[in-house]
Structure formats: C-alpha cells, structure tokens
C-alpha cells in the first residue's frame, strides 16, 4: 500500500528548490544564450579552436578563469550579502569587451523578466527596480543569484548549476559552429564537469582582489569578435 504521507513529503522536499533550479538552468529557458559564443568564435575563425580537443582546452580555460573569477565570484559575493547595486557596478566595470558586457546584460534582463513571472521575490523586485531607475544594468549572474538565493538554493549548488549551465550553452553553440557531432558535445560536457567541480571548490577561497582577473588573451579575442568579417554569434 502506498504511503501517501511519505510520498507527499518527499515531493515537497524535492520541490522546495531542486525542480525550480532545474527549470532556472534549463537550456530551454529563453534567455538568448544560443546567440553568444563569449569569444570562442574568434578562436574558431583563427583556426585555433577547430575540433573537439581544441574546444575542450578552450572551455577548460574559460571555466577556470572567466566563469570563476567573474560570474562565479559575483554569485558568491551576493550570497554573502554584498550590496546588489555595488556588485552590478563592479561587473559592468570588469567586463571590458563591449559585446560580452552587453551579452551579460541582455541575458540578465531576460532572466529578470522571466523571474518576475515564474520566480517572484522581494529581492528580485528590488533588482528590477534598480535596473528600471538606471541604478543597475541587470547582469545575468546576479539575476541568477537573486533568484537562486530566494529559492533557498545553497551556494555550492547554485554555483555548480550556473557554471554547468553556461558550459552546456557554450558546448551546444560549439557543436553548431565548429562543427562538432552531438556525441562529441556530450563527451565535452562530461570532461567539463570536473572543471566545474574544481571551480566550485576554488571560488569560496578567492578574495575581492581576485574579482575580474581574466586572461587578457581571452578579452582581446572577445574585443576582436565585434570586427570579425563573418560570424554566427552576437558575442
């Protein structure tokens, strides 16, 4: 005989944030991530990234640098109580390439819009108000962090979910752009999971001085992208 009390309790426990978190990071969430390469398309155009192995090298570096020292650290700082407007300003200042800064804001604004309908909270409304009144830009990692924290997601799980969602999006875009096979994309994701796990372990030990410490070579490639002769992606 089914124990309905236990079943209902288990469903409520799982549903407290896990299912909402899966929806928040699902590739079907319409934030526009499919339109951004965040710099790897420049490497593809130059012939540096040309196959599964070379994209895996690029992706590993991107996880350990840009995703860790920018987005991941911003998420951690918000969870620790840093002022939202200050973090938004720091992100705008640290994202030097114009296209990448605009990509962060475009995806962030979409996430704020979706979050207002699906994951409403007072903190989310505060961020939307800051954006509406010109006191914040509305960056993607902060929009994600606001929603995740309001759902009660623990920081390690929030970091892992955000980083792996970013990796998934970039890999899906690489499958189209290089191009790679679907199976190659899955192999890359499995390899990247180790890098994501390492980043989740590293981010809590970083300091405010580490914020925005990104490889200049990556930033230069991102700046070059806006002048690339032909391209598939917006960034």
C-alpha positions as CSV (number, residue, x, y, z in Angstrom):
1,X,0.0,0.0,0.0
2,X,1.3,3.4,-0.9
3,X,2.3,5.6,2.0
4,X,0.8,8.9,0.7
5,X,2.1,10.9,3.6
6,X,5.7,9.9,2.9
7,X,5.2,10.4,-0.9
8,X,3.8,13.9,-0.5
9,X,6.5,14.8,2.0
10,X,9.3,13.6,-0.3
11,X,7.8,15.5,-3.3
12,X,7.6,18.7,-1.2
13,X,11.2,18.2,-0.1
14,X,12.4,17.8,-3.7
15,X,10.2,20.5,-5.0
16,X,11.5,23.1,-2.4
17,X,14.2,24.2,-4.8
18,X,15.6,21.4,-6.8
19,X,12.9,21.3,-9.5
20,X,12.8,25.1,-9.7
21,X,16.6,25.2,-10.0
22,X,16.4,22.7,-12.9
23,X,14.0,25.0,-14.7
24,X,16.2,28.0,-14.0
25,X,19.2,26.5,-15.7
26,X,17.4,24.5,-18.4
27,X,18.7,25.3,-21.9
28,X,15.1,25.8,-22.9
29,X,14.9,28.9,-20.7
30,X,14.6,31.7,-23.3
31,X,17.4,34.0,-22.2
32,X,19.1,34.1,-25.6
33,X,22.3,32.1,-24.7
34,X,22.2,30.3,-28.0
35,X,23.2,33.6,-29.7
36,X,26.5,34.0,-27.8
37,X,29.9,32.4,-28.0
38,X,31.6,34.7,-25.4
39,X,34.7,34.8,-27.5
40,X,35.3,31.3,-28.8
41,X,34.1,32.1,-32.3
42,X,37.1,34.4,-32.7
43,X,39.4,31.3,-32.0
44,X,37.3,29.3,-34.5
45,X,37.8,31.9,-37.1
46,X,41.6,31.9,-36.5
47,X,41.8,28.1,-36.7
48,X,42.9,27.8,-33.1
49,X,39.7,26.1,-32.0
50,X,38.9,23.6,-34.7
51,X,37.8,20.3,-33.2
52,X,36.7,18.5,-30.0
53,X,40.1,18.5,-28.4
54,X,40.9,22.2,-29.0
55,X,37.5,23.4,-27.9
56,X,37.9,21.3,-24.8
57,X,41.1,23.1,-24.0
58,X,39.4,26.5,-24.6
59,X,36.4,25.5,-22.4
60,X,38.6,24.4,-19.6
61,X,40.4,27.7,-19.5
62,X,37.1,29.6,-19.7
63,X,35.7,27.7,-16.7
64,X,38.9,28.2,-14.6
65,X,39.2,31.9,-15.5
66,X,36.3,33.9,-16.7
67,X,33.5,31.9,-15.1
68,X,35.3,31.5,-11.8
69,X,36.8,35.0,-11.3
70,X,33.8,37.0,-12.7
71,X,30.4,35.3,-12.8
72,X,31.1,32.7,-10.0
73,X,32.7,35.2,-7.7
74,X,29.8,37.7,-8.2
75,X,27.3,35.0,-7.3
76,X,29.3,34.1,-4.1
77,X,29.5,37.8,-3.1
78,X,25.8,38.3,-3.5
79,X,25.1,35.2,-1.4
80,X,27.4,36.6,1.3
81,X,25.4,39.8,1.4
82,X,27.2,42.3,-0.8
83,X,25.1,45.2,-1.9
84,X,23.4,44.4,-5.2
85,X,23.9,47.7,-6.9
86,X,27.6,47.7,-6.0
87,X,28.1,44.2,-7.4
88,X,26.3,45.2,-10.6
89,X,28.6,48.2,-11.0
90,X,31.7,46.1,-10.4
91,X,30.6,43.6,-13.1
92,X,30.0,46.4,-15.6
93,X,33.5,47.7,-14.9
94,X,35.2,44.3,-15.0
95,X,33.6,43.1,-18.3
96,X,35.9,45.1,-20.6
97,X,34.8,43.7,-24.0
98,X,31.7,45.6,-25.1
99,X,30.0,42.6,-26.6
100,X,30.5,40.4,-23.5
101,X,29.2,43.2,-21.3
102,X,26.1,43.6,-23.5
103,X,25.6,39.9,-23.6
104,X,25.6,39.7,-19.8
105,X,23.0,42.4,-19.6
106,X,20.8,41.1,-22.4
107,X,20.6,37.6,-20.9
108,X,20.3,39.2,-17.4
109,X,17.3,41.3,-18.4
110,X,15.5,38.4,-19.9
111,X,16.2,36.4,-16.8
112,X,14.8,39.2,-14.6
113,X,11.7,39.3,-16.8
114,X,11.1,35.6,-16.7
115,X,11.9,35.5,-13.0
116,X,9.3,38.2,-12.2
117,X,6.6,35.9,-13.7
118,X,7.9,32.5,-12.6
119,X,10.1,33.1,-9.5
120,X,8.9,36.3,-7.9
121,X,10.5,37.6,-4.7
122,X,11.1,40.9,-3.0
123,X,14.8,40.8,-3.8
124,X,14.1,40.2,-7.5
125,X,11.8,43.2,-7.5
126,X,14.5,45.3,-5.9
127,X,16.9,44.4,-8.6
128,X,14.3,45.1,-11.3
129,X,13.7,48.5,-9.7
130,X,17.4,49.3,-9.7
131,X,17.5,48.5,-13.4
132,X,14.3,50.4,-14.2
133,X,15.6,53.5,-12.5
134,X,19.0,53.4,-14.1
135,X,20.9,52.4,-10.9
136,X,21.9,49.0,-12.3
137,X,22.5,47.3,-15.6
138,X,21.0,43.9,-14.8
139,X,23.7,41.3,-15.3
140,X,23.0,37.6,-15.8
141,X,25.0,36.1,-12.9
142,X,23.4,38.5,-10.5
143,X,19.9,37.9,-11.8
144,X,20.5,34.2,-11.4
145,X,22.0,34.6,-7.9
146,X,19.0,36.7,-6.7
147,X,16.5,34.0,-7.9
148,X,18.6,31.1,-6.6
149,X,19.0,32.6,-3.2
150,X,15.3,33.5,-2.9
151,X,14.5,29.8,-3.7
152,X,16.8,28.7,-0.9
153,X,19.4,27.1,-3.1
154,X,22.7,26.6,-1.1
155,X,25.7,28.4,-2.6
156,X,27.7,25.3,-3.7
157,X,24.6,24.0,-5.6
158,X,23.9,27.4,-7.1
159,X,27.5,27.8,-8.3
160,X,27.6,24.3,-9.8
161,X,24.2,24.8,-11.6
162,X,25.2,28.2,-13.0
163,X,28.6,27.1,-14.2
164,X,27.4,23.9,-15.8
165,X,24.5,25.7,-17.5
166,X,27.0,28.1,-19.0
167,X,29.2,25.3,-20.1
168,X,26.3,23.5,-21.7
169,X,25.2,26.5,-23.6
170,X,28.7,27.1,-24.9
171,X,29.1,23.5,-25.9
172,X,25.8,23.4,-27.8
173,X,26.9,26.5,-29.7
174,X,30.3,24.9,-30.4
175,X,28.6,21.8,-31.8
176,X,26.9,24.1,-34.4
177,X,29.8,26.5,-35.1
178,X,33.0,24.3,-35.4
179,X,31.0,22.0,-36.1
180,X,31.1,19.0,-33.7
181,X,29.0,15.9,-33.5
182,X,26.3,15.6,-30.8
183,X,28.2,12.7,-29.2
184,X,31.4,14.9,-29.1
185,X,29.3,17.5,-27.3
186,X,28.3,15.0,-24.6
187,X,31.9,13.9,-24.2
188,X,33.0,17.5,-23.7
189,X,30.3,18.1,-21.1
190,X,31.4,15.1,-19.1
191,X,35.0,16.3,-19.2
192,X,34.0,19.8,-18.3
193,X,32.1,18.6,-15.2
194,X,35.4,18.0,-13.5
195,X,36.4,21.6,-14.2
196,X,33.1,22.9,-12.9
197,X,33.6,20.9,-9.7
198,X,37.1,22.3,-9.3
199,X,35.8,25.8,-9.8
200,X,33.1,25.3,-7.2
201,X,35.8,24.3,-4.7
202,X,38.1,27.2,-5.7
203,X,35.6,30.1,-5.7
204,X,35.0,30.2,-1.9
205,X,38.7,30.8,-1.4
206,X,39.1,33.7,-3.8
207,X,39.3,37.3,-2.4
208,X,37.8,40.6,-3.6
209,X,41.1,41.4,-5.2
210,X,40.6,38.4,-7.5
211,X,37.4,39.7,-8.9
212,X,37.7,40.2,-12.7
213,X,41.1,38.6,-13.0
214,X,40.6,37.3,-16.5
215,X,43.2,36.2,-19.1
216,X,44.0,39.2,-21.3
217,X,44.2,36.9,-24.4
218,X,40.5,36.0,-23.9
219,X,39.5,39.6,-23.5
220,X,41.4,40.6,-26.7
221,X,39.7,37.8,-28.6
222,X,36.3,39.0,-27.3
223,X,37.1,42.5,-28.4
224,X,38.2,41.3,-31.9
225,X,34.9,39.5,-32.4
226,X,32.9,42.6,-33.0
227,X,35.1,43.4,-36.0
228,X,35.1,39.8,-37.3
229,X,34.2,39.7,-41.0
230,X,31.7,36.9,-40.7
231,X,30.2,35.4,-37.6
232,X,27.3,33.3,-36.3
233,X,27.1,34.8,-32.8
234,X,26.5,38.2,-31.2
235,X,29.5,37.9,-28.9
